[in-house]
């Protein structure tokens, strides 16, 4: 699966992006996933993984950049995330999707996938 780069171009980066889609910040799976990520904060920083939090209602964020509700809606449409659905995607800088899950992913699985994404990245010169 590949995602169109048009919306991701605003976040030009060689870093992988972890999209966490949730109905709201209060959703149980979202809270569990964010606790997992928080527990490995240093590893996430070292891997330069950027995290996008996309909500069904309300504003979200990618890294430290805020996203409007309209932007969140567009991302949900682009990734085909249905209302009420929790979903996680790991997207490489080449817009390839390396992981899709409808459940929380373990930090071990995430770090293994991120290492594979960054190892397989070869910038165009």
Secondary structure, DSSP 4 states (H G I P E B T S, - for coil): -B--STTGGGG--SS-EEEEEES-TT-HHHHHHHHHHHHTHHHHHHHT-EEEEEESSS-EEETTEEE-HHHHHHHHHHTTPPTT--EEEEE-TTSBEEEEESS---HHHHHHHHHHHHHH-----
